[in-house]
Amino acid sequence: MTDDKDVLRDVWFGRIPTCFTLYQDEITEREAEPYYLLLPRVSYLTLVTDKVKKHFQKVMRQEDISEIWFEYEGTPLKWHYPIGLLFDLLASSSALPWNITVHFKPLTALKLDKIYEVEPFRHWTVERKRTNKGFPEKDLLHCPSKDAVEAHFMSCVKEADALKHKSQVINEMQKKDHKQLWMGLHNDRFDQFWAINRKLMEYPAEENGFRYIPFRIYQTTTERPFIQKLFRPVATDGQLHTLGDLLREVCPSAITPEDGEKKNQVMIHGIEPMLETPLQWLSEHLSYPDNFLHISIIPHPTD
């Protein structure tokens, strides 16, 4: 890969100022103060929020504490999505800090709202209403431990290498190399991570790039989780494919037509790369630690 280490460092050390607030209906013994944290874009919420969990548990009874989960403006935040992707997709046009709501309740609590008689049979009718948000089973996977995050992360790395190198690089690594990749991310150690990840970014000089580019395209305007297809970094005529080439083939609605009004932003790590940028370069330098390019297509701000 080309040696643009400053770019790799800038991507790795990207941070999002965040304010965590306990959900208003969580039961506490005293007022829960907000907790502020700089979240690393390249990591996962469940890896970097131990301090958040401990902060709010101090004001809660042990019996009211269950699996922690997060939401932003009513949308549950998927723990298996990188933090930077979540922010770009859901909150990139909002003011900082990013306001995230913290939940602990495992089940939806119900309370009596009204009780009244129905004539002529004098049956009691009870109206109930929800007072707390339960775990959003339809939107989130359960995350029982950090081992689940590690398993998901390594699965993505292996899938990416299958696309890039037919799994040859990852399979030639030793178990300790896999563990070093994970611990580098887990402990936020740039050099530790890239000492191993560099091997996953290499390719034979005569091939001009990877076999296929690992990418996923996300949109807020569709229920489809993401778009992922086979796409080569080099065209049959030897020309390098660009970000624009990828979008025109797999997500043409993201491209602004000539003389047309810009309706979408294409974001990776909080920036809008030029559509002329070679896809191979983006894959080497702007991929997340899981080795995928996570590309967000979001509506262009109207103001």
HELIX and SHEET records of a PDB file:
HELIX    1   1 LYS A    5  TRP A   12  1                                   8    
HELIX    2   2 LEU A   45  VAL A   48  1                                   4    
HELIX    3   3 ASP A   50  GLN A   57  1                                   8    
HELIX    4   4 GLN A   62  ASP A   64  5                                   3    
HELIX    5   5 ILE A   83  LEU A   90  1                                   8    
HELIX    6   6 LYS A  146  HIS A  165  1                                  20    
HELIX    7   7 GLN A  168  GLU A  172  1                                   5    
HELIX    8   8 LYS A  175  HIS A  186  1                                  12    
HELIX    9   9 PHE A  190  LEU A  200  1                                  11    
HELIX   10  10 ALA A  205  GLU A  207  5                                   3    
HELIX   11  11 LEU A  243  VAL A  250  1                                   8    
HELIX   12  12 PRO A  252  ALA A  254  5                                   3    
HELIX   13  13 LEU A  279  HIS A  285  1                                   7    
SHEET    1   A 5 TYR A  35  PRO A  40  0                                        
SHEET    2   A 5 ARG A  15  LEU A  22 -1                                        
SHEET    3   A 5 TRP A  98  HIS A 103  1                                        
SHEET    4   A 5 TRP A  69  TYR A  72 -1                                        
SHEET    5   A 5 THR A  75  PRO A  76 -1                                        
SHEET    1   B 2 LEU A 110  VAL A 118  0                                        
SHEET    2   B 2 HIS A 123  ARG A 130 -1                                        
SHEET    1   C 3 PHE A 215  GLN A 219  0                                        
SHEET    2   C 3 LEU A 293  PRO A 299  1                                        
SHEET    3   C 3 ASN A 264  MET A 267 -1                                        
END                                                                             
